[in-house]
Amino acid sequence: MADFSNKVVYQIYPKSFRDTNGDGFGDIPGVIEKLDYLQELGVDYLWLTPFFPSPQHDNGYDVADYCAVDPKFGTMEDLEELIRQSEARGMGLMLDMVFNHTSTEHTWFQQALAGDETYQKYYIFKDGRPDRIPTNWQSKFGGPAWEYVPALKKWYLRLYDVTQADLNWDNPRVREELKEILRFWKNKGIKAFRFDVINLVSKPEVMEDDFLGDGRRFYSDGPHIHEYLKELVRDAGIEDFVTVGEMSSTSVEHCIRYSAPEEKELSMCFNFHHLKVDYKDGDKWALMPADYQKLKELFIEWQIQMQKGHGWNALFWCNHDQPRIVSRLGDETAYWKQSAKMLAGMIHFMRGTPYIYQGEEIGMLNAHYPSIEQYRDVESLNYYQILLKNGKTEREALETLAARSRDNSRTPMQWNGERYGGFSETEPWLPMSAGFRNEITVEAQQNDQDSILSFYKKLIAMRKMYPVIAEGEISFLETETDRVLAYQRKLGEQQIVVFCNLDGEKHTVKADGDWRGDPVLLENYEARQMDPEGETYTMEPYEFMVLGKV
């Protein structure tokens, strides 16, 4: 297995990263242009979201050809140059493999539509009448999970958009095709893979209605998932690669199996339970204040259980599907800098591999679009209509989108204070965040030792410098309030203790451990330290502190 305990991954959404040819759309040469910046940040892998040919109904997660580069992003030569230039700077590329479904424009699906039974078996088609849907399962983007094709008199399964047809992994030919795609990219010099919603690929043999939910309990972590993953990794020859699986509605027990080295499946897992603590009754589109007690419980459960079972967590707050974490759990104004640093430090010192999403390292904020016309995300546009249909006013629906839309994370990267943030010379494909201001740019923070960007550089350097952060055991300390999370890492004689104040109020915590006189290794307020003789410590709003013997 690859060694990844002290590594850090940086996620790039190329469409919004840097536009070099003035079409308002980010491209691969734009990533090459910023490699020195990424090297200076200190990251090890660059995860690129899909740049494959795609009709872009779901921003590239509807793939029409897995072994080519969409001309919007550049050429295969550009990509090969990016691989070479990254490697020269000690960074590897991680590609995003969307293997649960293909675009309906993929040649396999087009041949299926043309009546080729071989390719119909690549997907999940069910015979039936137009008025009798195979099951009542719901799409993740809203509406039914099945689409009828009148010419074939068949339904096909599409757990996501109507243009994203689910693949039939029970067909060995499909699994061989997917292995061949991985071998193709391995031969190009790709060093790591991220697998999109990979725990949904194994569907039950018998599909039935779900009268308790939307169908996910039947296909999440499905019947043959572990068998198929082992086979994919082994036969594609990527056992020694860093691999991460995006796990939708999964369990800690399954993630232990996915990521324990002896299982020979994946290096690590993304799970999203901690990002649902502000979902009312589990509904993404129903807003409520974050449940901090639940947040703490989830971190404790996943850290401790994964440690016991030898599993490995991908540590993250943000990605291309999630709102900006400072807008969500931090403070956009008075404590913007402190809350951004606290949220970063909180996960970077945990057991697992940290992921940084572009712009997170400078504290970028949500889009805060005032009008539906500014949104581009298919899920957001669908749910806007659903919210209106369910009786919400336009204002209420827009407030919900402002908090939840995937476009929040897809606004152009803010390199400098120019009109379009140094992303492009022309109007970008997606409007700039309404929270765009000069201090939230790379240029403003690059040479400021107190900036959020400088703080991220320290976090990354410390993980490489101190083995206790990468390899140490984790245990959690009791605090009298659900607004403070505290934990300890130990490795031999090395130990660190981490304190995080999760909100904008002061909180007093018990501080009577043998560590209270240890030096402060990192903090987000100046010149704060614990009294070696004291028994309590009062934390400032969003305060973060690491003490340790390293």
C-alpha positions as CSV (number, residue, x, y, z in Angstrom):
1,M,0.0,0.0,0.0
2,A,1.1,3.6,-0.6
3,D,2.3,5.6,2.3
4,F,-0.1,8.5,2.7
5,S,-0.3,9.2,6.5
6,N,1.7,12.4,6.2
7,K,0.4,13.5,2.8
8,V,-2.1,16.3,1.9
9,V,-4.3,16.4,-1.1
10,Y,-5.5,19.6,-2.9
11,Q,-8.7,19.4,-4.9
12,I,-8.9,21.4,-8.1
13,Y,-12.2,22.2,-9.8
14,P,-10.5,23.1,-13.2
15,K,-13.5,24.9,-14.6
16,S,-13.2,27.5,-11.8
17,F,-9.5,27.5,-11.1
18,R,-7.7,29.6,-13.7
19,D,-8.8,30.5,-17.3
20,T,-5.8,31.2,-19.6
21,N,-7.5,31.6,-23.0
22,G,-10.1,34.2,-22.0
23,D,-13.2,32.1,-22.6
24,G,-14.4,32.4,-19.0
25,F,-13.9,28.7,-18.4
26,G,-10.9,27.3,-16.4
27,D,-8.5,25.1,-18.2
28,I,-5.5,22.7,-17.8
29,P,-2.9,25.3,-18.8
30,G,-4.4,27.3,-15.9
31,V,-3.5,24.5,-13.5
32,I,0.1,24.4,-14.9
33,E,0.4,28.2,-14.4
34,K,-0.3,27.8,-10.7
35,L,1.9,24.7,-9.9
36,D,4.5,26.9,-8.2
37,Y,1.8,28.2,-5.9
38,L,0.7,24.7,-5.1
39,Q,4.2,23.5,-4.5
40,E,4.8,26.4,-2.1
41,L,1.6,25.5,-0.3
42,G,3.3,22.1,0.4
43,V,0.6,19.6,-0.9
44,D,1.5,16.2,-2.3
45,Y,-1.4,15.3,-4.6
46,L,-3.6,17.3,-6.9
47,W,-7.1,15.9,-7.3
48,L,-8.6,17.2,-10.6
49,T,-12.4,16.9,-10.9
50,P,-13.4,15.5,-14.3
51,F,-12.0,17.1,-17.4
52,F,-13.3,14.4,-19.8
53,P,-15.5,15.1,-22.8
54,S,-19.0,15.7,-21.4
55,P,-22.2,17.6,-22.2
56,Q,-21.7,19.2,-18.8
57,H,-25.2,18.6,-17.5
58,D,-23.6,17.8,-14.1
59,N,-20.4,19.8,-14.5
60,G,-18.4,16.9,-15.9
61,Y,-19.7,14.1,-13.7
62,D,-21.6,13.0,-16.8
63,V,-18.7,11.5,-18.7
64,A,-19.0,10.8,-22.5
65,D,-15.4,9.5,-22.9
66,Y,-13.1,8.4,-20.1
67,C,-9.9,8.4,-22.1
68,A,-9.8,11.9,-23.6
69,V,-9.7,15.5,-22.6
70,D,-12.7,17.8,-23.3
71,P,-11.4,20.6,-25.7
72,K,-12.9,23.1,-23.3
73,F,-10.2,22.2,-20.8
74,G,-7.3,21.8,-23.3
75,T,-5.6,18.9,-25.0
76,M,-4.1,15.5,-24.1
77,E,-0.7,17.2,-24.6
78,D,-1.7,19.8,-22.0
79,L,-2.6,17.1,-19.6
80,E,0.7,15.2,-20.2
81,E,2.6,18.4,-19.6
82,L,0.7,18.9,-16.3
83,I,1.6,15.4,-15.3
84,R,5.3,16.0,-16.1
85,Q,5.4,19.5,-14.5
86,S,3.6,18.3,-11.3
87,E,6.0,15.3,-11.0
88,A,9.0,17.6,-11.4
89,R,7.7,19.6,-8.3
90,G,7.1,16.4,-6.2
91,M,3.4,16.3,-6.7
92,G,1.2,13.5,-8.2
93,L,-2.1,13.9,-10.0
94,M,-5.2,12.2,-8.7
95,L,-8.0,11.6,-11.3
96,D,-11.7,11.5,-10.6
97,M,-13.3,8.3,-11.9
98,V,-17.0,8.4,-12.3
99,F,-17.8,4.7,-12.5
100,N,-21.4,4.5,-11.2
101,H,-22.8,6.0,-14.3
102,T,-21.9,7.4,-17.7
103,S,-23.4,10.3,-19.7
104,T,-26.2,9.2,-22.0
105,E,-24.0,10.6,-24.8
106,H,-21.4,8.0,-24.1
107,T,-21.0,5.6,-27.1
108,W,-22.0,2.6,-24.9
109,F,-25.3,4.2,-24.1
110,Q,-25.9,5.4,-27.6
111,Q,-25.3,1.9,-28.9
112,A,-27.8,0.6,-26.3
113,L,-30.4,3.1,-27.5
114,A,-29.8,1.9,-31.1
115,G,-30.9,-1.5,-30.0
116,D,-27.6,-3.3,-29.4
117,E,-28.3,-5.8,-26.7
118,T,-24.7,-6.2,-25.8
119,Y,-24.6,-2.5,-24.7
120,Q,-28.0,-2.6,-23.2
121,K,-26.5,-5.1,-20.7
122,Y,-23.9,-2.4,-19.8
123,Y,-26.7,-0.5,-18.1
124,I,-29.7,-1.3,-15.9
125,F,-32.7,-1.5,-18.3
126,K,-36.0,-2.9,-17.2
127,D,-38.8,-3.9,-19.6
128,G,-42.1,-2.2,-18.9
129,R,-45.0,0.1,-19.8
130,P,-44.7,3.9,-19.6
131,D,-47.3,4.0,-16.8
132,R,-45.6,1.4,-14.6
133,I,-42.3,2.6,-13.2
134,P,-40.0,-0.4,-12.0
135,T,-39.6,1.0,-8.4
136,N,-40.5,4.1,-6.5
137,W,-36.8,5.0,-5.9
138,Q,-36.0,8.7,-6.0
139,S,-33.2,10.4,-7.9
140,K,-30.5,12.1,-5.7
141,F,-31.3,15.3,-7.8
142,G,-35.1,15.0,-7.2
143,G,-37.9,13.1,-9.0
144,P,-38.0,9.4,-10.0
145,A,-34.8,7.4,-10.4
146,W,-36.0,5.8,-13.7
147,E,-36.4,7.1,-17.2
148,Y,-38.5,5.6,-19.9
149,V,-37.3,5.0,-23.5
150,P,-40.4,4.7,-25.7
151,A,-38.4,3.2,-28.7
152,L,-37.1,0.4,-26.6
153,K,-40.1,0.0,-24.3
154,K,-37.7,-0.1,-21.5
155,W,-36.8,2.0,-18.4
156,Y,-33.2,2.7,-17.4
157,L,-32.0,3.4,-13.9
158,R,-30.4,6.8,-13.2
159,L,-29.8,7.6,-9.6
160,Y,-28.7,11.1,-10.5
161,D,-29.6,13.2,-13.6
162,V,-31.7,11.9,-16.5
163,T,-28.5,12.2,-18.6
164,Q,-26.5,9.9,-16.2
165,A,-27.4,6.3,-16.8
166,D,-26.2,3.8,-14.1
167,L,-23.8,1.1,-15.2
168,N,-24.5,-2.6,-14.6
169,W,-21.5,-3.7,-12.6
170,D,-22.9,-7.2,-12.4
171,N,-21.8,-7.5,-16.1
172,P,-18.1,-8.7,-16.2
173,R,-17.6,-6.8,-19.5
174,V,-18.4,-3.5,-17.8
175,R,-15.9,-4.2,-15.0
176,E,-13.2,-5.1,-17.6
177,E,-13.9,-1.8,-19.5
178,L,-13.4,0.1,-16.2
179,K,-10.2,-1.6,-15.4
180,E,-8.9,-0.8,-18.9
181,I,-9.7,2.9,-18.3
182,L,-7.6,2.8,-15.1
183,R,-4.7,1.1,-16.9
184,F,-4.8,3.8,-19.6
185,W,-4.4,6.6,-17.1
186,K,-1.8,4.6,-15.0
187,N,0.3,4.4,-18.2
188,K,0.0,8.1,-18.7
189,G,1.7,8.7,-15.3
190,I,-1.4,9.3,-13.0
191,K,-0.4,8.5,-9.4
192,A,-3.8,8.4,-7.6
193,F,-7.5,7.9,-8.1
194,R,-10.7,9.2,-6.5
195,F,-13.8,7.1,-7.1
196,D,-17.1,9.0,-7.3
197,V,-20.0,7.5,-5.3
198,I,-18.3,4.1,-5.5
199,N,-20.3,2.5,-2.8
200,L,-23.5,2.8,-4.9
201,V,-22.3,0.6,-7.9
202,S,-23.5,-2.8,-6.7
203,K,-27.3,-2.9,-7.1
204,P,-29.5,-5.7,-5.7
205,E,-30.5,-8.5,-8.0
206,V,-34.2,-8.0,-7.1
207,M,-35.3,-4.3,-7.1
208,E,-38.3,-3.5,-5.0
209,D,-40.2,-0.4,-3.8
210,D,-38.9,1.4,-0.7
211,F,-41.8,2.4,1.5
212,L,-39.4,3.7,4.3
213,G,-37.2,6.0,2.2
214,D,-35.9,6.9,-1.2
215,G,-34.4,3.5,-2.1
216,R,-30.8,4.2,-1.0
217,R,-30.9,1.5,1.7
218,F,-31.2,-1.1,-1.1
219,Y,-28.2,0.0,-3.2
220,S,-25.8,1.8,-0.8
221,D,-22.9,-0.6,0.1
222,G,-24.6,-3.1,-2.1
223,P,-24.3,-6.9,-2.2
224,H,-21.1,-7.3,-4.2
225,I,-19.4,-4.0,-3.5
226,H,-16.3,-5.3,-1.6
227,E,-15.8,-8.2,-4.1
228,Y,-16.0,-5.8,-7.1
229,L,-13.6,-3.2,-5.5
230,K,-11.0,-5.8,-4.7
231,E,-11.2,-7.1,-8.2
232,L,-11.0,-3.6,-9.8
233,V,-7.9,-2.5,-7.7
234,R,-6.1,-5.9,-8.2
235,D,-6.7,-6.3,-11.9
236,A,-6.0,-2.7,-12.8
237,G,-2.7,-2.9,-11.0
238,I,-3.3,0.0,-8.7
239,E,-2.7,-1.7,-5.3
240,D,0.2,0.6,-4.5
241,F,-1.7,3.8,-5.6
242,V,-3.3,6.3,-3.3
243,T,-7.1,5.7,-3.7
244,V,-10.0,7.3,-2.1
245,G,-13.7,6.4,-2.4
246,E,-16.5,8.8,-2.1
247,M,-19.1,6.9,0.1
248,S,-22.7,8.0,0.0
249,S,-24.9,7.2,3.0
250,T,-22.4,4.6,4.3
251,S,-21.5,3.2,7.7
252,V,-18.3,3.2,9.7
253,E,-18.3,-0.6,9.5
254,H,-18.2,-0.6,5.7
255,C,-15.6,2.2,5.6
256,I,-13.3,0.1,7.8
257,R,-13.6,-2.7,5.2
258,Y,-13.1,-0.3,2.3
259,S,-9.9,1.2,3.8
260,A,-8.3,-1.4,6.1
261,P,-4.9,-2.3,4.4
262,E,-5.5,-6.1,4.8
263,E,-8.7,-5.8,2.7
264,K,-6.8,-4.5,-0.3
265,E,-9.6,-2.2,-1.5
266,L,-9.0,1.5,-1.1
267,S,-6.5,3.7,0.9
268,M,-9.2,5.8,2.5
269,C,-12.9,7.0,2.5
270,F,-14.9,10.2,2.3
271,N,-18.0,10.0,4.4
272,F,-20.4,12.9,4.8
273,H,-22.2,12.4,8.1
274,H,-20.4,15.3,9.7
275,L,-21.7,17.6,6.9
276,K,-25.4,16.7,7.7
277,V,-25.5,18.2,11.2
278,D,-27.4,21.2,9.9
279,Y,-29.9,19.1,7.8
280,K,-33.3,19.3,9.5
281,D,-34.7,15.7,9.8
282,G,-31.8,14.6,7.4
283,D,-33.2,16.7,4.6
284,K,-30.4,18.7,2.8
285,W,-33.0,21.3,1.7
286,A,-34.4,21.9,5.2
287,L,-32.3,24.4,7.1
288,M,-31.5,24.4,10.8
289,P,-28.6,25.6,13.0
290,A,-25.7,23.1,13.3
291,D,-26.1,20.4,16.0
292,Y,-22.6,20.7,17.7
293,Q,-23.2,17.8,20.0
294,K,-23.9,15.6,17.0
295,L,-20.9,17.0,15.2
296,K,-18.6,16.1,18.1
297,E,-20.2,12.6,18.4
298,L,-19.6,11.9,14.7
299,F,-16.0,12.9,14.8
300,I,-15.4,10.9,17.9
301,E,-17.1,7.8,16.5
302,W,-15.4,7.9,13.1
303,Q,-12.0,8.6,14.5
304,I,-12.1,6.0,17.2
305,Q,-13.9,3.3,15.3
306,M,-11.7,3.7,12.2
307,Q,-8.6,3.6,14.4
308,K,-9.8,0.3,16.1
309,G,-10.5,-1.3,12.7
310,H,-7.4,0.0,11.0
311,G,-9.4,2.0,8.6
312,W,-8.3,5.5,7.3
313,N,-10.4,8.7,7.0
314,A,-10.1,11.3,4.3
315,L,-10.3,14.5,6.4
316,F,-12.3,17.3,4.8
317,W,-14.8,20.1,5.2
318,C,-15.2,21.3,1.6
319,N,-15.4,20.0,-1.9
320,H,-17.1,20.9,-5.2
321,D,-20.5,19.7,-3.8
322,Q,-20.4,21.3,-0.4
323,P,-21.0,24.9,0.7
324,R,-18.0,26.9,2.0
325,I,-17.2,25.8,5.6
326,V,-16.5,29.3,6.9
327,S,-20.0,30.4,5.8
328,R,-21.5,27.3,7.2
329,L,-19.9,26.7,10.6
330,G,-17.7,29.8,11.0
331,D,-18.1,33.6,10.8
332,E,-18.0,35.6,7.6
333,T,-17.2,38.9,9.2
334,A,-15.9,39.6,12.7
335,Y,-14.2,36.3,13.2
336,W,-13.6,35.3,9.6
337,K,-9.9,34.7,10.0
338,Q,-10.1,33.0,13.4
339,S,-12.9,30.7,12.4
340,A,-11.3,29.7,9.1
341,K,-8.1,28.8,11.0
342,M,-9.9,26.9,13.7
343,L,-11.9,24.8,11.3
344,A,-8.8,24.0,9.3
345,G,-6.7,23.1,12.4
346,M,-9.5,21.0,13.8
347,I,-9.3,18.3,11.1
348,H,-5.7,18.7,10.0
349,F,-4.5,17.3,13.4
350,M,-6.8,14.3,13.3
351,R,-5.9,10.8,12.2
352,G,-6.4,10.6,8.5
353,T,-5.3,12.4,5.3
354,P,-6.4,16.0,4.9
355,Y,-8.0,17.4,1.8
356,I,-8.0,21.1,0.9
357,Y,-10.5,22.4,-1.7
358,Q,-9.4,25.3,-3.8
359,G,-10.0,28.6,-2.1
360,E,-10.5,27.0,1.3
361,E,-6.9,28.0,2.1
362,I,-7.7,31.7,1.8
363,G,-11.1,31.5,3.6
364,M,-13.4,31.8,0.5
365,L,-17.1,32.3,1.3
366,N,-20.4,31.2,-0.1
367,A,-21.8,32.7,-3.4
368,H,-24.8,34.6,-1.8
369,Y,-26.4,35.0,-5.2
370,P,-29.5,37.3,-5.0
371,S,-31.2,35.8,-8.1
372,I,-32.0,32.3,-9.5
373,E,-30.6,33.4,-12.8
374,Q,-27.1,33.4,-11.4
375,Y,-27.2,29.7,-10.5
376,R,-25.9,27.0,-12.9
377,D,-26.0,23.8,-10.8
378,V,-28.5,21.2,-12.0
379,E,-29.4,20.0,-8.5
380,S,-30.0,23.6,-7.3
381,L,-32.2,24.5,-10.3
382,N,-34.2,21.3,-9.8
383,Y,-34.7,21.9,-6.0
384,Y,-35.6,25.5,-6.5
385,Q,-38.6,24.4,-8.5
386,I,-39.4,21.6,-5.9
387,L,-39.2,24.1,-3.0
388,L,-41.6,26.5,-4.8
389,K,-43.9,23.6,-5.6
390,N,-43.9,22.7,-1.9
391,G,-45.1,26.1,-0.9
392,K,-41.9,28.1,-0.3
393,T,-41.8,31.7,-1.4
394,E,-39.1,32.8,-3.9
395,R,-37.2,34.5,-1.1
396,E,-37.3,31.4,1.1
397,A,-36.2,29.2,-1.8
398,L,-33.3,31.5,-2.6
399,E,-32.3,31.6,1.1
400,T,-32.2,27.8,1.0
401,L,-30.1,27.7,-2.1
402,A,-27.7,30.4,-0.7
403,A,-27.0,28.0,2.2
404,R,-27.0,24.7,0.3
405,S,-26.2,25.1,-3.4
406,R,-23.2,23.3,-4.9
407,D,-22.5,26.5,-6.8
408,N,-21.3,27.9,-3.4
409,S,-18.0,26.1,-3.9
410,R,-17.8,26.5,-7.6
411,T,-17.4,30.3,-7.8
412,P,-14.1,31.3,-9.5
413,M,-10.9,31.0,-7.5
414,Q,-9.9,34.4,-6.1
415,W,-6.2,35.0,-7.0
416,N,-6.2,38.8,-6.7
417,G,-8.5,41.8,-6.3
418,E,-9.2,42.4,-10.0
419,R,-12.8,42.4,-11.3
420,Y,-12.8,38.7,-11.9
421,G,-10.4,37.8,-9.2
422,G,-7.5,37.0,-11.5
423,F,-9.4,33.9,-12.6
424,S,-10.1,35.3,-16.1
425,E,-9.9,38.5,-18.2
426,T,-13.6,38.0,-19.3
427,E,-16.8,37.2,-17.5
428,P,-16.6,33.8,-15.9
429,W,-19.0,30.9,-16.6
430,L,-20.3,31.3,-13.0
431,P,-20.5,34.7,-11.3
432,M,-18.0,35.7,-8.7
433,S,-19.1,35.1,-5.0
434,A,-20.9,38.1,-3.6
435,G,-18.5,37.7,-0.6
436,F,-15.5,38.4,-2.9
437,R,-13.3,41.0,-1.2
438,N,-9.7,41.9,-1.6
439,E,-8.5,40.3,1.7
440,I,-9.9,37.0,0.5
441,T,-7.3,36.6,-2.3
442,V,-4.1,34.7,-2.7
443,E,-2.3,38.0,-3.5
444,A,-3.4,39.7,-0.3
445,Q,-2.4,36.7,1.9
446,Q,0.7,35.4,0.2
447,N,3.2,37.4,2.2
448,D,1.2,37.9,5.3
449,Q,2.5,35.7,8.1
450,D,-0.8,36.0,10.0
451,S,-3.0,35.1,7.0
452,I,-5.2,32.0,6.6
453,L,-3.0,30.9,3.7
454,S,0.1,31.1,5.9
455,F,-1.7,29.1,8.6
456,Y,-2.5,26.3,6.0
457,K,1.2,26.2,5.1
458,K,2.0,25.6,8.7
459,L,-0.5,22.9,9.1
460,I,0.8,21.0,6.1
461,A,4.5,21.4,7.2
462,M,3.7,20.2,10.7
463,R,2.1,17.0,9.5
464,K,5.4,16.2,7.6
465,M,7.6,17.4,10.5
466,Y,6.0,15.6,13.4
467,P,5.2,11.9,13.1
468,V,2.7,12.1,16.0
469,I,0.3,14.0,13.7
470,A,0.6,11.5,10.8
471,E,0.8,8.3,12.8
472,G,-0.2,8.9,16.4
473,E,-3.1,7.3,18.3
474,I,-6.1,9.6,18.9
475,S,-8.2,10.0,22.0
476,F,-10.8,12.6,22.9
477,L,-10.9,14.8,26.0
478,E,-14.1,15.5,27.9
479,T,-15.3,19.1,27.8
480,E,-18.1,20.7,29.7
481,T,-19.7,22.1,26.6
482,D,-20.7,20.9,23.2
483,R,-19.1,24.0,21.7
484,V,-15.5,22.8,22.4
485,L,-13.8,19.8,20.8
486,A,-10.6,18.6,22.4
487,Y,-8.4,15.7,21.5
488,Q,-5.0,14.2,22.1
489,R,-2.5,12.4,19.8
490,K,0.2,10.2,21.1
491,L,3.2,8.4,19.5
492,G,5.8,7.1,21.9
493,E,7.1,10.1,23.9
494,Q,5.5,12.6,21.5
495,Q,2.1,14.0,22.4
496,I,-0.1,16.9,21.2
497,V,-3.3,18.2,22.6
498,V,-5.8,20.2,20.4
499,F,-8.5,22.6,21.6
500,C,-11.1,24.0,19.2
501,N,-13.8,26.5,20.2
502,L,-16.6,25.8,17.7
503,D,-18.5,29.1,18.0
504,G,-18.4,32.9,18.5
505,E,-18.7,32.9,22.3
506,K,-16.1,32.5,25.1
507,H,-16.1,29.0,26.8
508,T,-14.2,27.8,29.8
509,V,-12.9,24.3,29.7
510,K,-11.1,22.0,32.2
511,A,-7.4,22.1,31.6
512,D,-5.8,20.0,34.3
513,G,-4.0,17.3,32.2
514,D,-0.2,16.7,32.4
515,W,0.0,18.6,29.1
516,R,-1.1,22.0,30.4
517,G,2.4,23.3,30.7
518,D,3.5,22.0,27.3
519,P,4.6,24.7,24.8
520,V,2.0,26.1,22.3
521,L,2.8,24.7,18.9
522,L,0.1,26.6,16.9
523,E,-2.7,29.0,17.7
524,N,-5.0,31.4,15.9
525,Y,-4.8,34.2,18.5
526,E,-1.5,35.9,19.4
527,A,0.5,35.1,22.5
528,R,-2.1,32.9,24.3
529,Q,-1.0,30.1,26.5
530,M,-2.4,27.9,29.3
531,D,-1.4,28.5,32.9
532,P,0.7,25.5,34.0
533,E,-0.7,25.8,37.5
534,G,-4.3,26.5,36.4
535,E,-7.1,24.0,36.2
536,T,-9.3,25.8,33.7
537,Y,-8.8,27.8,30.5
538,T,-11.2,30.3,28.9
539,M,-11.2,30.1,25.2
540,E,-11.8,33.1,23.0
541,P,-14.4,33.0,20.2
542,Y,-13.4,30.4,17.6
543,E,-10.0,29.9,19.4
544,F,-7.7,27.1,18.3
545,M,-4.7,25.9,20.2
546,V,-2.2,23.0,19.9
547,L,0.0,22.2,22.8
548,G,2.6,19.5,22.7
549,K,5.9,17.7,23.3
550,V,7.3,16.8,19.9
